[in-house]
Amino acid sequence: ADEYLAALDKDFKKTVVNDDSEDESVGATAEDIVESTKDFILKELSKKLKGYDLELFVADLLQAMGYRTTVSAHGGDSGIDIVAYKDELPPRILVQVKSGDGDIKEETIQSLKGAMREGDYGLFVTLSDYKAVWKKDGSSRKSVERGINGTELVDLILKYYEDLSDKYRKMIPLKMVFIPVPRDEE
């Protein structure tokens, strides 16, 4: 055995590879994981939360973000689904939630604007998109402070996931994991 190992070691030259280059698959893998997680969340919301159920979810998310919320009764809400406050003082945030699959139309955003009083902020939340309508004439929507589409909603869910109620964390089961990212993202 010693003779065999000596024969193997005779021509062996030890080389140390000092390669600080990064594995290119790291960034692609991290992006794939993040994107598939976001897709999963959006699909679960679309499948499980329609209409009033999505309103309750958005109210829960707003509470996780530190707001006090009141959800309007079914039907006849005058374009306002949720009223949110940071504290007892104004401004109040009037929230309209739409769970439909199609892009949002101008009339839908106008109903939110029509329900607002001076000093109110408007928040429009949808699983689809509002941007085409929003960009069309932004000057007519000065009182509507913010629109959140499906992608932005998922980002907020990821940010405040730990503070969501158990009901919604069970509905969208996620596990915290660490994934390698390219060094320039550290």
Solvent accessible surface area in square Angstrom, and as a share of the most:
residue,aa,sasa,rsa
1,A,110,0.85
2,D,121,0.63
3,E,153,0.69
4,Y,145,0.55
5,L,101,0.50
6,A,64,0.50
7,A,68,0.53
8,L,101,0.50
9,D,95,0.49
10,K,159,0.68
11,D,118,0.61
12,F,137,0.57
13,K,171,0.73
14,K,161,0.68
15,T,117,0.68
16,V,121,0.70
17,V,125,0.72
18,N,131,0.67
19,D,93,0.48
20,D,122,0.63
21,S,81,0.52
22,E,63,0.28
23,D,86,0.44
24,E,162,0.73
25,S,62,0.40
26,V,27,0.15
27,G,11,0.11
28,A,54,0.42
29,T,61,0.36
30,A,7,0.05
31,E,108,0.48
32,D,94,0.48
33,I,66,0.33
34,V,61,0.35
35,E,95,0.43
36,S,67,0.43
37,T,38,0.22
38,K,47,0.20
39,D,71,0.37
40,F,75,0.31
41,I,0,0.00
42,L,52,0.26
43,K,134,0.57
44,E,14,0.06
45,L,0,0.00
46,S,34,0.22
47,K,141,0.60
48,K,99,0.42
49,L,8,0.04
50,K,101,0.43
51,G,38,0.37
52,Y,62,0.24
53,D,70,0.36
54,L,0,0.00
55,E,22,0.10
56,L,59,0.29
57,F,0,0.00
58,V,3,0.02
59,A,4,0.03
60,D,22,0.12
61,L,4,0.02
62,L,11,0.05
63,Q,94,0.42
64,A,17,0.13
65,M,45,0.20
66,G,45,0.43
67,Y,50,0.19
68,R,119,0.43
69,T,27,0.15
70,T,89,0.52
71,V,38,0.22
72,S,27,0.18
73,A,81,0.63
74,H,128,0.57
75,G,63,0.61
76,G,84,0.81
77,D,41,0.21
78,S,90,0.58
79,G,12,0.11
80,I,16,0.08
81,D,8,0.04
82,I,0,0.00
83,V,28,0.16
84,A,0,0.00
85,Y,64,0.24
86,K,116,0.49
87,D,67,0.35
88,E,139,0.62
89,L,123,0.61
90,P,108,0.68
91,P,56,0.35
92,R,44,0.16
93,I,30,0.15
94,L,2,0.01
95,V,0,0.00
96,Q,9,0.04
97,V,9,0.05
98,K,72,0.30
99,S,14,0.09
100,G,42,0.41
101,D,120,0.62
102,G,50,0.48
103,D,93,0.48
104,I,15,0.08
105,K,130,0.55
106,E,45,0.20
107,E,120,0.54
108,T,31,0.18
109,I,0,0.00
110,Q,64,0.28
111,S,48,0.31
112,L,0,0.00
113,K,66,0.28
114,G,68,0.66
115,A,29,0.22
116,M,25,0.11
117,R,160,0.58
118,E,182,0.82
119,G,54,0.52
120,D,17,0.09
121,Y,90,0.34
122,G,1,0.01
123,L,17,0.08
124,F,0,0.00
125,V,2,0.01
126,T,0,0.00
127,L,15,0.08
128,S,22,0.14
129,D,47,0.24
130,Y,14,0.05
131,K,74,0.31
132,A,77,0.60
133,V,20,0.11
134,W,51,0.18
135,K,155,0.66
136,K,151,0.64
137,D,66,0.34
138,G,42,0.40
139,S,74,0.47
140,S,36,0.23
141,R,7,0.02
142,K,164,0.70
143,S,48,0.31
144,V,8,0.04
145,E,104,0.47
146,R,111,0.40
147,G,5,0.05
148,I,12,0.06
149,N,12,0.06
150,G,2,0.02
151,T,82,0.48
152,E,46,0.20
153,L,1,0.01
154,V,2,0.01
155,D,60,0.31
156,L,32,0.16
157,I,0,0.00
158,L,67,0.33
159,K,148,0.63
160,Y,50,0.19
161,Y,24,0.09
162,E,118,0.53
163,D,93,0.48
164,L,4,0.02
165,S,43,0.28
166,D,84,0.44
167,K,129,0.55
168,Y,10,0.04
169,R,71,0.26
170,K,159,0.67
171,M,29,0.13
172,I,0,0.00
173,P,84,0.53
174,L,50,0.25
175,K,169,0.72
176,M,152,0.68
177,V,83,0.48
178,F,192,0.80
179,I,51,0.26
180,P,82,0.51
181,V,58,0.33
182,P,29,0.18
183,R,162,0.59
184,D,132,0.68
185,E,110,0.49
186,E,153,0.69
